[in-house]
Amino acid sequence: MRLSKLKFLIITLPLLLLGSCVKKSDSKAKKIDRLWYQVPAKTWMTEALPIGNGYMGAMFFGGIEEERIQFNEESLWIGGKGEWEAYNGGNREGAYKHLPQVRKLLEEGNYEAAHALADKELTGVIKANKGGHTWDGFGAYQAFGDVYVKTKHEGTPENYHRELNISEAIGTVNYDVGETHYSRAYFASYPKRTLVFHFTNDKTEGTDYSVRIATPHKNTQLNFEEGQLVLKGHLENNNMGFESRMLINSDATDISFSNGILNIIGAKTLNLYMTAATDYKNEYPEYTGRDYEALNQKTIAALSDKKYEDVLAEHIADYSNLYSRVALQLGMVEKDSIATDQRLANYTSGTPDPALEALFFQYGRYLLISSSRPGTMPANLQGKWNEELRPAWAADYHANINVQMIYWPAEVTNLSECHEPLIDYIDKLRAPGRQTAKDFFNADGWIVNTMNNPFGFTAPGWEFPWGFFPGGAAWYGRHVWEHYQYTQNEDFLRDKGYPIMKEAALFWLDYLTEDKEGYLISSPSYSPEHGGISTGAYMDIQMVWDLFTNCIVASDVLKNDIDFKDKLVRAKAKLLPLKIGKWGQLQEWNEDVDDPESKHRHVSHLYALYPGFQIDPINTPKLAEAAKTTLDARGDGGTGWSIGWKVNFWSRLLDGDHAHKMLKRSINYINESKGYRAEGGSSYANSGGIYSNMFSTHPPFQLDGNMGGAAGMAEMLIQSHAGTVHLLPALPTAWNTGKVSGLKARGNIEVDMQWEKGKLTRVALLSNSNTKVIVKYNDVEKEIALTNGKKINLNGEFNPVQ
């Protein structure tokens, strides 16, 4: 097949953006936040760099002779119905009939028998046809494929530079071969629902390129039609239909397609526009029916007459609208002239680098924007990036902390829109979650458990204790409430937020049972992934307290549902009180059996400290001290996400130096081949750190460690959960000087601050409503009147500046 040059759009030279696509950057150019390297990536997980638009994600390696760009589409999943029998969202019809016996055994103290019965009768059901694995029925996020682009060179490459500019979400590769300069730019356009790969060179006669697409899936076809490389297929597991389309725009003298390879001859510019979709549709119970081929054709058609520069400019404007809302500067010394991998090595060896910590914070925001935009699915455990067919933990939506942690930075770092995909997903879980509540507990309301997927799996997992966590919906309710608190959008609260929370609360009104002392407890319950079956594991109690409290306040805001509110008030008053145990710890269970030697990564019973607000050092000092005793005993180790959670715990305890200690563990460089590794080694129990590309370890890799650390940094700078806007509540010694703009406080208030020698020197507040707020700094509190849309500047004593 051969097409003439006239059938391809002639693209002009690339824009010179902040030095991203030229040999040397302008030293006077606007500062950009970036990761950069002097060599190509060799490994996907630790070195390749991510781009994404929420719908799709890609990882580019920066290879010289051949570039590899691995790509994903968010809905490509095995599992669900398809060809798998007895799926039904994992539900077990009539399982609730065994609940009274489980509870009776627990009342008798026969925990072993109670666990055995629960493990047999209250587990979710997943069976696979064709002798498949259990996980195949639940499913897993799938790699879509790889784009390989070869560039014809004659000579030795020099001046190599690979970069990810997170200020504008553009990846670049630059190098020279002889007198020819080669440049590439990669970005993921949200407005155009497209991945864009831009190759240029300044050779007089142009350069030859070859392009091929590979996929690990078997039932596929690759064709070249109407200037597009089209990959079509169906997953073997569930017959999900999928397609990618890549539009080829070039000034080449000739383009031909043969044996699966697209040959581009004599091109100075080559633009590849890629989109992808599947037949998945988030509608219970079938989860299919999208006309994905028509969607792709429409997407590509909208690009056919667009100039590269216009697509790029639109992308930068769209992305920057989100990213530029928050700026953070820590310290006075910028070490950006050092390649990121060496900078990480220096940091891990003990060289202070507050600016690197600020980059880590902004990278978390970059990853969230890139993997979660309105209209997309929420970010999963790996965001939207995955090269495996069997990724760790299915790259699913783990509801016993992990997916929640991914969204912790959303509101406080001024990215409320990026929170919306999670809330929309939560809303769509209500229908299958109602069935799960009925089948397993004969209860009203809705629930989810530990593992969620795109196909309405809300049942307990297929093994205990890890699989049992009916508190997932209650925790999801906190995200709904946070979104309202930060945006003050009463229409959202009335139409979507409150119904989600109320229905989750209905379940707990049914599920809670009285103990011998008349307190309401959960039975059975498991503290997530730690310990055995119990009655009244305290994480359950804390989440229910949180859910009931927020529903009560929401009822007051909306001035409705008074009778239901009264039920919650009465039930909340009967909840099992928090207890301090025999060695001064906050108890994890109703029984005082906490092991002071346990170093377990889950510290679930501190939910009341963070992300909840039931415990804080000012209003509940004894409970806060007990939480501190628990944290001291658990130690500073853990997986990436566990350490990220501890950054937030210590911030809430107003111990900035300990929070910073945990942050440093989050950023320690894992590169054992060069001798760099997180303090304490790389075992599963003690493995926090980041790779060369700044992805957080779990191990192997999960996004929650990045997000937990970013949220914890925000929590060190501003807290607003306790009824005040608390400025610099946990400022560490290491951040002696700095400034931040655009952070959000609850009440829809933006905060700008600057500090020197550890003291606040400037603060300004911007509210989107007429309101009064109590601002706190150290032990000083001032009530400040705010006017809608007007920024109010305050000095260090909080006296209004005239």
FILUM-707936 format. One record per residue (C-alpha): y negated, x negated, z; residue in three letters. Coordinates in steps of 0.02 Angstrom, whole numbers, padded with zeros to 5 digits, always signed. Each point is the difference from the previous one (the first is absolute). Example, Ala and Ser with C-alpha at 12.3 -4.5 7.8 and 13.67 -1.06 7.14 Angstrom:
+00225-00615+00390ALA;-00172-00069-00033SER;
END
This chain:
+00000+00000+00000MET;-00170-00074-00048ARG;-00177+00065+00024LEU;-00160-00070-00076SER;-00144-00069+00099LYS;-00111+00149-00048LEU;+00108+00117+00102LYS;-00047-00089+00161PHE;-00162+00006+00093LEU;-00102-00160-00009ILE;-00048-00050+00175ILE;-00151-00106+00039THR;-00004-00146+00120LEU;+00034+00043+00183PRO;-00140+00029+00123LEU;-00039-00149+00108LEU;+00019+00081+00170LEU;-00051-00104+00150LEU;+00088-00151-00068GLY;+00168+00089-00006SER;+00035-00033-00184CYS;-00084-00167-00030VAL;+00046-00179+00038LYS;-00122-00022+00143LYS;-00085+00130+00109SER;-00188+00005+00022ASP;-00039-00066+00173SER;-00149+00118+00009LYS;+00103+00153-00043ALA;+00026+00140+00124LYS;+00134-00042+00127LYS;+00168+00076-00038ILE;+00152+00023+00111ASP;+00147-00081-00085ARG;+00170-00081+00011LEU;+00023-00148-00116TRP;+00131-00131-00043TYR;+00021-00155-00106GLN;+00177+00037-00060VAL;+00094+00150-00071PRO;+00106+00108+00115ALA;+00186-00032+00006LYS;+00058+00143+00113THR;-00044+00185-00004TRP;-00009+00035+00186MET;-00090-00154+00063THR;-00111-00062-00143GLU;-00033+00129-00137ALA;-00161+00100+00016LEU;-00018+00190+00006PRO;-00109+00121-00097ILE;+00012+00189+00007GLY;-00086+00166-00031ASN;+00104+00112+00115GLY;+00104+00066-00145TYR;+00068-00170-00049MET;+00013-00173+00073GLY;+00029-00168-00081ALA;+00028-00180+00055MET;-00059-00141-00111PHE;+00070-00176+00010PHE;-00120-00100-00108GLY;+00134-00092-00097GLY;-00069-00115-00135ILE;+00126+00001-00142GLU;+00059+00174+00049GLU;-00087+00123+00113GLU;+00102+00123+00102ARG;-00082+00162+00057ILE;+00120+00107+00102GLN;-00053+00182+00008PHE;+00038+00161+00093ASN;-00037+00185-00015GLU;-00014+00089+00167GLU;+00126+00141-00027SER;+00146-00096-00075LEU;+00132+00033+00132TRP;+00186+00020+00004ILE;+00072+00131+00118GLY;-00042+00180+00032GLY;+00093+00138-00088LYS;+00046-00057-00174GLY;+00186-00033-00003GLU;+00017-00021+00188TRP;+00096+00133+00095GLU;-00044+00073+00170ALA;-00176-00070-00003TYR;-00102+00150+00057ASN;-00131-00114+00076GLY;+00132-00071+00116GLY;+00011+00162+00099ASN;+00159+00054+00090ARG;+00011+00189+00007GLU;+00038+00066+00173GLY;-00019-00168+00086ALA;-00106+00081+00136TYR;+00156+00084+00071LYS;+00047-00167+00077HIS;-00170-00028+00080LEU;+00038+00094+00163PRO;+00157-00106+00029GLN;-00095-00162-00031VAL;-00130+00055+00126ARG;+00132+00052+00127LYS;+00083-00171-00011LEU;-00168-00083+00027LEU;-00036+00109+00152GLU;+00170-00055+00070GLU;-00044-00182-00029GLY;+00137-00022-00131ASN;-00109-00099-00121TYR;+00142-00078-00097GLU;+00079+00167-00043ALA;-00170+00075-00038ALA;-00039-00140-00122HIS;+00171+00015-00083ALA;-00022+00186-00027LEU;-00178-00019-00064ALA;+00055-00141-00115ASP;+00134+00113-00071LYS;-00088+00167-00014GLU;-00188-00033-00005LEU;-00005-00135-00134THR;-00065+00030-00175GLY;+00122+00025-00142VAL;+00003-00114-00151ILE;+00151-00006-00114LYS;+00011-00088-00166ALA;+00104+00043-00152ASN;+00088-00135-00099LYS;+00039-00103+00154GLY;-00182-00048+00024GLY;-00081-00066+00158HIS;-00077+00113+00132THR;-00171-00073-00040TRP;+00021+00053-00181ASP;-00008+00181+00054GLY;-00156-00026+00105PHE;-00071-00108-00138GLY;-00112-00151-00016ALA;-00160-00049-00089TYR;+00042-00085-00165GLN;-00068-00146-00097ALA;-00057+00064-00170PHE;+00000-00158-00104GLY;-00084-00161-00052ASP;-00123-00047-00135VAL;+00023-00176-00069TYR;-00135-00080-00106VAL;+00027-00169-00082LYS;-00147-00103-00059THR;+00023-00133-00133LYS;-00070-00166+00059HIS;-00006-00176-00067GLU;-00037-00123+00139GLY;-00003-00017+00189THR;-00090+00135+00103PRO;-00144-00059+00111GLU;-00128+00076+00119ASN;+00117+00141+00051TYR;-00074+00136+00110HIS;+00083+00163+00057ARG;-00105+00125+00096GLU;-00006+00175+00072LEU;-00179+00059+00021ASN;+00017+00139+00128ILE;-00186+00040-00004SER;+00028+00074-00174GLU;+00190+00015-00007ALA;+00022-00121-00146ILE;+00133-00132-00017GLY;-00033-00149-00112THR;+00088-00153-00069VAL;-00095-00142-00083ASN;+00055-00168-00071TYR;-00031-00120-00142ASP;+00118-00074-00130VAL;-00087-00136-00097GLY;-00167+00069-00058GLU;+00056+00181+00018THR;-00040+00107+00152HIS;+00122+00140+00042TYR;-00052+00144+00110SER;+00082+00158+00065ARG;-00063+00146+00103ALA;+00107+00133+00083TYR;-00056+00161+00083PHE;+00063+00175+00036ALA;-00122+00137-00050SER;+00007+00156+00108TYR;-00114+00103-00114PRO;+00108-00044-00150LYS;+00167+00005+00094ARG;+00039-00164-00087THR;+00048-00181+00028LEU;-00105-00116-00108VAL;+00053-00176-00052PHE;-00132-00098-00096HIS;+00041-00166-00087PHE;-00130-00108-00088THR;-00017-00175-00070ASN;-00140-00093-00089ASP;+00108-00083-00132LYS;-00084+00016-00171THR;+00151+00074-00087GLU;+00063+00092+00153GLY;+00168-00016+00087THR;+00171+00080-00022ASP;+00067+00111+00139TYR;+00165+00092+00022SER;+00026+00151+00113VAL;+00159+00077+00065ARG;+00042+00128+00134ILE;+00157-00012+00106ALA;+00069+00128+00122THR;+00148-00006+00122PRO;+00048+00179-00047HIS;+00138+00028-00126LYS;-00035+00165-00087ASN;-00157-00058-00091THR;-00073-00023-00173GLN;-00146-00111-00052LEU;-00095+00040-00160ASN;-00163-00047-00084PHE;-00090+00151-00070GLU;-00181+00032-00047GLU;-00057-00164+00075GLY;+00090+00033+00165GLN;+00151-00077+00086LEU;+00093+00149+00071VAL;+00138-00015+00130LEU;+00099+00159+00033LYS;+00146+00031+00115GLY;+00092+00101+00132HIS;+00061-00067+00166LEU;+00189-00004+00014GLU;-00004+00059+00179ASN;-00095+00164-00013ASN;-00044+00014-00185ASN;-00186-00015+00035MET;-00094-00019-00163GLY;-00126-00141-00015PHE;-00111-00079-00131GLU;-00128-00139-00017SER;-00121-00020-00144ARG;-00097-00157-00042MET;-00142+00008-00125LEU;-00027-00163-00096ILE;-00180-00042-00046ASN;-00034-00167-00083SER;-00096-00094-00132ASP;+00163-00079-00060ALA;+00027-00039-00183THR;+00175+00075+00009ASP;+00109+00097+00123ILE;+00185+00035-00022SER;+00142+00067+00107PHE;+00178-00067-00014SER;+00150-00008+00119ASN;-00099+00070+00145GLY;-00141-00127-00017ILE;-00177+00033-00056LEU;-00072-00150-00094ASN;-00189-00019-00006ILE;-00063-00130-00123ILE;-00171-00084+00000GLY;-00080+00097+00142ALA;-00154-00053+00096LYS;+00008+00159+00104THR;+00150+00103+00054LEU;-00018+00155+00108ASN;+00150+00091+00070LEU;-00029+00173+00076TYR;+00152+00064+00095MET;+00034+00167+00082THR;+00161+00076+00068ALA;+00064+00162+00075ALA;+00159+00094+00045THR;+00055+00181+00004ASP;-00021+00003+00190TYR;-00108+00140+00070LYS;-00030+00022+00185ASN;+00050+00183+00008GLU;+00136+00055+00121TYR;+00146+00020-00025PRO;+00031-00069-00177GLU;-00126-00144-00007TYR;+00001-00009-00188THR;-00087+00077-00151GLY;-00147-00111-00045ARG;-00026-00024-00187ASP;-00014-00187+00020TYR;+00004-00040-00186GLU;-00149+00113-00035ALA;-00091-00078+00148LEU;+00028-00175-00067ASN;-00053+00048-00175GLN;-00160+00078+00067LYS;-00036-00155+00104THR;+00022-00118-00147ILE;-00098+00114-00118ALA;-00150-00013+00117ALA;+00004-00189-00020LEU;+00023-00012-00188SER;-00185-00010-00041ASP;-00061-00086+00158LYS;-00070-00175+00007LYS;+00078-00118+00125TYR;-00170-00035+00077GLU;-00028+00186+00031ASP;+00170+00023+00081VAL;-00032-00152+00109LEU;-00174+00057+00051ALA;+00065+00173+00044GLU;+00138-00079+00106HIS;-00121-00112+00094ILE;-00120+00143+00036ALA;+00141+00113+00061ASP;+00083-00130+00110TYR;-00160-00076+00068SER;-00059+00171+00057ASN;+00139-00010+00130LEU;+00018-00184+00037TYR;-00186-00041+00018SER;-00027+00127+00138ARG;+00052-00128+00131VAL;-00054-00182+00008ALA;+00061-00118+00136LEU;-00057-00176+00037GLN;+00079-00099+00141LEU;-00064-00172+00045GLY;-00123-00108-00096MET;+00117-00109-00103VAL;+00077+00062-00163GLU;+00154-00098-00057LYS;+00028+00090-00165ASP;-00005-00167-00094SER;+00175-00034+00067ILE;+00147+00083-00092ALA;+00069+00145+00101THR;+00173-00072+00032ASP;-00074-00162+00067GLN;-00128+00097+00099ARG;+00141+00099+00081LEU;+00093-00160+00038ALA;-00154-00074+00083ASN;-00024+00158+00102TYR;+00180+00000+00059THR;-00017-00183+00048SER;-00142+00046+00116GLY;-00161-00010-00103THR;-00113+00146+00049PRO;-00051+00106-00150ASP;-00084+00164+00049PRO;-00046+00029-00183ALA;+00186+00000-00043LEU;+00025+00135+00132GLU;-00139+00101-00082ALA;+00089-00023-00167LEU;+00162+00064+00079PHE;-00096+00155+00059PHE;-00071+00033-00173GLN;+00168-00033-00082TYR;+00073+00142+00102GLY;-00136+00114-00068ARG;+00036-00064-00176TYR;+00186+00040+00017LEU;-00036+00175+00064LEU;-00123+00040-00141ILE;+00124-00070-00126SER;+00147+00103+00061SER;-00075+00165+00059SER;-00129+00100-00096ARG;-00032+00188-00009PRO;+00133+00084-00106GLY;+00129-00137+00024THR;+00151-00009+00114MET;-00032-00089+00165PRO;+00034-00185+00020ALA;+00180-00032+00051ASN;+00064-00146+00105LEU;-00044-00119-00142GLN;-00152+00092-00064GLY;+00037+00022-00185LYS;+00079-00171-00027TRP;+00188-00028-00012ASN;+00113-00106-00110GLU;+00166+00060+00074GLU;+00123+00141-00037LEU;+00053-00003+00183ARG;-00159-00049+00093PRO;+00002-00023+00188ALA;+00000+00167+00091TRP;-00008+00082-00173ALA;-00188-00039-00003ALA;-00011+00176+00070ASP;-00119+00095+00113TYR;+00056-00049+00175HIS;-00079+00127+00119ALA;+00039-00084+00166ASN;-00151-00115-00022ILE;-00001-00090-00166ASN;-00081+00118-00124VAL;-00123+00053+00136GLN;-00050-00181+00028MET;-00033-00023-00185ILE;-00137+00131+00017TYR;-00077-00056+00164TRP;-00145-00091-00087PRO;-00041+00145-00116ALA;-00132+00092+00101GLU;-00077-00138+00105VAL;-00023-00115-00152THR;-00086+00138-00099ASN;+00142+00047-00118LEU;+00025+00183+00042SER;+00043+00043-00180GLU;+00145-00122+00008CYS;+00069+00098+00148HIS;+00014+00159-00103GLU;+00167-00042-00088PRO;+00087-00015+00168LEU;-00072+00165+00061ILE;+00049+00087-00162ASP;+00176-00071+00018TYR;+00007+00060+00181ILE;-00051+00174-00056ASP;+00140+00003-00129LYS;+00128-00048+00134LEU;-00030+00160+00095ARG;+00114+00107-00110ALA;+00156-00110+00015PRO;-00048-00040+00179GLY;+00010+00184+00047ARG;+00179+00005-00061GLN;+00043-00155+00101THR;-00076+00076+00157ALA;+00106+00156-00024LYS;+00163-00087-00046ASP;+00000-00130+00138PHE;-00095+00084+00142PHE;-00018+00186-00043ASN;-00186-00026+00027ALA;-00159+00059-00082ASP;-00123-00122-00077GLY;+00042-00154-00102TRP;+00061-00176+00033ILE;+00039-00165-00083VAL;+00107-00139+00069ASN;+00008-00187-00023THR;+00026-00015-00188MET;-00093+00101-00130ASN;+00013-00010-00189ASN;-00084+00091-00147PRO;+00137+00132-00001PHE;-00033+00092+00163GLY;+00121-00097+00111PHE;-00059+00056+00172THR;+00168+00001+00091ALA;+00053-00127+00129PRO;+00073-00158-00074GLY;+00186-00017-00025TRP;+00022-00115+00149GLU;-00066+00003+00178PHE;-00099-00059+00091PRO;-00116-00059-00140TRP;+00012+00160-00099GLY;-00057+00125+00133PHE;-00188+00021+00011PHE;-00059+00181-00012PRO;-00169-00061+00062GLY;-00048-00059-00174GLY;-00098+00158-00041ALA;-00095-00010+00165ALA;-00051-00179-00043TRP;-00049+00054-00175TYR;-00111+00128+00086GLY;-00103-00142+00073ARG;-00045-00055-00177HIS;-00057+00174-00044VAL;-00109+00006+00156TRP;-00070-00175-00030GLU;-00051+00051-00176HIS;-00098+00146+00071TYR;-00077-00103+00140GLN;-00067-00131-00119TYR;-00055+00118-00139THR;-00051+00153+00103GLN;+00061+00108-00145ASN;+00030+00171+00078GLU;+00061+00074-00164ASP;+00138-00131-00003PHE;+00042+00035+00182LEU;+00008+00188-00026ARG;+00094+00003-00165ASP;+00121-00145+00018LYS;-00015-00103+00158GLY;+00017+00130+00134TYR;+00146+00092-00083PRO;+00095-00165-00011ILE;-00030-00038+00184MET;+00031+00177+00061LYS;+00167+00011-00086GLU;+00053-00168+00073ALA;-00051+00064+00172ALA;+00103+00159-00025LEU;+00156-00107-00012PHE;-00036-00088+00164TRP;-00034+00162+00091LEU;+00177+00049-00048ASP;+00083-00170+00023TYR;-00070-00049+00170LEU;+00108+00050+00147THR;-00030+00000+00188GLU;+00079-00132+00110ASP;+00054+00030+00180LYS;-00177-00029+00062GLU;-00075+00124-00121GLY;-00076-00127-00118TYR;+00015+00019-00188LEU;+00104-00137-00081ILE;+00083-00033-00167SER;+00189+00007+00000SER;+00084-00090-00080PRO;-00120-00141-00039SER;+00010-00182-00052TYR;-00139-00127+00021SER;-00014-00062-00180PRO;+00131-00132-00038GLU;+00007-00057+00183HIS;+00122+00059+00130GLY;+00121+00146-00001GLY;-00005+00189+00012ILE;-00109+00072+00137SER;-00101+00147+00060THR;-00187-00023-00008GLY;-00023-00165-00090ALA;-00185-00025+00030TYR;-00052-00023-00180MET;+00048+00182-00029ASP;-00103+00057+00148ILE;-00152-00102-00052GLN;+00004+00061-00180MET;+00015+00180+00059VAL;-00144-00023+00122TRP;-00102-00070-00144ASP;+00048+00139-00120LEU;-00032+00140+00125PHE;-00167-00077+00050THR;-00060-00014-00179ASN;+00056+00176-00044CYS;-00095+00067+00151ILE;-00160-00090-00052VAL;+00025+00055-00181ALA;+00013+00180+00056SER;-00166-00020+00091ASP;-00081-00077-00154VAL;+00062+00139-00114LEU;-00024+00135+00132LYS;+00167+00079-00041ASN;+00181+00019+00058ASP;-00047+00022+00183ILE;+00169+00070+00054ASP;+00092-00147-00073PHE;-00123-00119+00079LYS;+00035+00077+00170ASP;+00187-00028-00025LYS;-00033-00183-00036LEU;-00113-00019+00152VAL;+00137+00069+00112ARG;+00136-00106-00080ALA;-00105-00158+00006LYS;-00026+00023+00187ALA;+00189-00001+00025LYS;+00039-00156-00102LEU;+00093-00137+00093LEU;-00137-00114+00074PRO;-00005-00183-00049LEU;+00082-00112+00129LYS;-00023-00178+00062ILE;+00166-00083+00035GLY;+00068-00113+00134LYS;-00065-00163-00075TRP;-00170+00072-00042GLY;+00042+00046-00180GLN;-00040+00157-00095LEU;+00170+00085-00009GLN;+00082+00020-00169GLU;+00118+00134+00064TRP;-00002+00135+00133ASN;+00121-00110+00097GLU;-00068-00164+00070ASP;+00119-00112-00100VAL;-00117-00112-00100ASP;+00067-00176-00022ASP;-00136-00130+00039PRO;+00094-00125-00110GLU;-00001+00110-00156SER;-00100-00072-00145LYS;+00033+00146-00117HIS;-00120+00017-00147ARG;-00029+00187+00030HIS;-00118+00037+00144VAL;-00002+00185-00039SER;-00046+00062+00174HIS;-00172-00080-00020LEU;-00043+00131-00132TYR;-00115+00073+00133ALA;-00101-00161-00004LEU;-00006-00015-00191TYR;-00010+00096-00114PRO;-00015+00134+00134GLY;-00138+00007+00129PHE;+00088+00064+00157GLN;-00012-00174+00079ILE;-00155-00110+00004ASP;-00067-00129+00124PRO;-00154+00102+00045ILE;+00072+00174+00033ASN;+00179-00043+00050THR;-00008-00177+00070PRO;+00167+00005+00092LYS;+00094+00059-00154LEU;-00092-00130-00105ALA;+00055-00136+00121GLU;+00179+00063-00011ALA;-00011-00006-00190ALA;-00062-00180+00015LYS;+00149-00042+00112THR;+00116+00071-00133THR;-00084-00102-00137LEU;+00008-00159+00103ASP;+00186+00026+00027ALA;+00037+00038-00183ARG;-00088-00161-00050GLY;-00101-00047-00153ASP;+00145-00010-00123GLY;+00062+00129-00122GLY;+00009+00044-00182THR;-00157+00008-00107GLY;-00037+00182+00037TRP;+00043-00019+00185SER;-00127-00140+00019ILE;-00127+00106-00096GLY;+00025+00140+00127TRP;-00028-00122+00141LYS;-00168-00051-00072VAL;-00052+00182+00023ASN;+00077+00014+00174PHE;-00095-00150+00067TRP;-00160+00061-00085SER;+00015+00167+00089ARG;+00026-00096+00163LEU;-00168-00085-00039LEU;+00081-00172-00001ASP;-00074-00076-00157GLY;+00072-00174+00025ASP;+00178+00066+00015HIS;-00028+00114-00148ALA;-00059-00151-00098HIS;+00153-00098+00055LYS;+00108+00136-00077MET;-00107+00001-00157LEU;+00028-00186-00021LYS;+00188+00032+00009ARG;-00023+00133-00134SER;-00082-00127-00116ILE;+00112-00150+00034ASN;+00066-00069-00164TYR;+00185+00023-00038ILE;+00049-00141-00119ASN;+00151-00086+00075GLU;+00024-00110-00153SER;-00162-00088+00047LYS;+00024+00010+00187GLY;-00119+00144+00032TYR;+00068+00148+00095ARG;-00053+00127+00128ALA;-00001-00059+00179GLU;+00169+00039+00077GLY;+00101-00015-00160GLY;+00053+00124-00130SER;+00135+00102+00086SER;-00002+00189-00016TYR;-00065+00016+00178ALA;-00138-00129-00017ASN;-00057-00011-00179SER;-00180+00055-00018GLY;-00107-00088-00129GLY;-00052+00006-00182ILE;+00056-00082-00160TYR;-00103-00099-00124SER;-00060+00161-00083ASN;-00047+00068+00173MET;+00134+00135-00001PHE;+00058+00032+00178SER;+00178-00045+00046THR;+00111+00127+00084HIS;+00114-00088-00052PRO;+00016+00011-00148PRO;-00166+00083-00045PHE;-00090+00158+00052GLN;-00178+00058-00021LEU;-00017+00064+00179ASP;-00025-00174+00071GLY;-00153-00025-00110ASN;-00069+00171+00045MET;+00036-00010+00185GLY;-00092-00166+00010GLY;-00150+00067-00097ALA;-00010+00155+00110ALA;+00011-00109+00155GLY;-00146-00105-00060MET;-00104+00156-00022ALA;+00052+00055+00174GLU;-00064-00165+00070MET;-00171+00037-00075LEU;-00020+00187+00029ILE;+00091+00136+00098GLN;-00044+00184+00003SER;+00153+00088+00070HIS;-00065+00023+00178ALA;-00156+00102-00037GLY;-00119-00146-00029THR;-00039-00117-00143VAL;+00051-00160+00088HIS;-00073-00154-00085LEU;+00092-00167+00003LEU;+00123+00063+00133PRO;+00124-00142-00024ALA;-00099-00139-00082LEU;+00102-00161+00012PRO;-00073-00168+00043THR;+00051-00062-00173ALA;-00120+00122-00083TRP;-00155-00070+00084ASN;-00111+00044-00149THR;+00019+00134-00130GLY;-00058+00159-00082LYS;+00079+00157-00068VAL;-00064+00150-00095SER;+00075+00167-00045GLY;+00132+00022+00134LEU;+00026+00182+00048LYS;-00002+00082+00171ALA;+00068+00173+00036ARG;-00133+00128-00035GLY;-00029-00065-00177ASN;-00113-00141+00057ILE;-00018-00166-00090GLU;-00037-00154+00105VAL;-00081-00166-00047ASP;-00003-00141+00127MET;-00046-00182+00017GLN;+00034-00116+00146TRP;-00036-00180+00046GLU;+00074-00106+00140LYS;+00110+00148+00044GLY;-00150+00117+00029LYS;-00049+00151-00103LEU;-00166-00033-00087THR;-00015+00144-00121ARG;+00078+00171-00024VAL;-00036+00145-00117ALA;+00081+00170-00009LEU;+00009+00120-00147LEU;+00060+00178+00025SER;+00040+00132-00128ASN;-00054+00138+00117SER;-00130+00039+00133ASN;+00086-00047+00160THR;-00012-00092+00165LYS;+00116-00141+00044VAL;+00026-00112+00152ILE;-00004-00183-00052VAL;+00077-00127+00118LYS;-00015-00188+00005TYR;+00070-00095+00149ASN;-00044+00111+00149ASP;-00154+00080-00079VAL;+00009+00175-00072GLU;-00139+00088-00095LYS;-00006+00172-00079GLU;-00069-00015-00177ILE;-00062+00143-00109ALA;+00052-00020-00181LEU;-00074+00085-00152THR;+00104+00044-00152ASN;-00011-00138-00131GLY;-00122-00108+00097LYS;+00048-00173+00061LYS;-00063-00035+00175ILE;-00026-00180+00054ASN;+00027-00047+00182LEU;-00033-00164+00088ASN;+00120-00084+00121GLY;-00058+00113+00141GLU;+00025+00158-00106PHE;-00185+00042+00002ASN;-00053+00081-00165PRO;-00103-00116-00108VAL;-00162+00089-00051GLN;
END
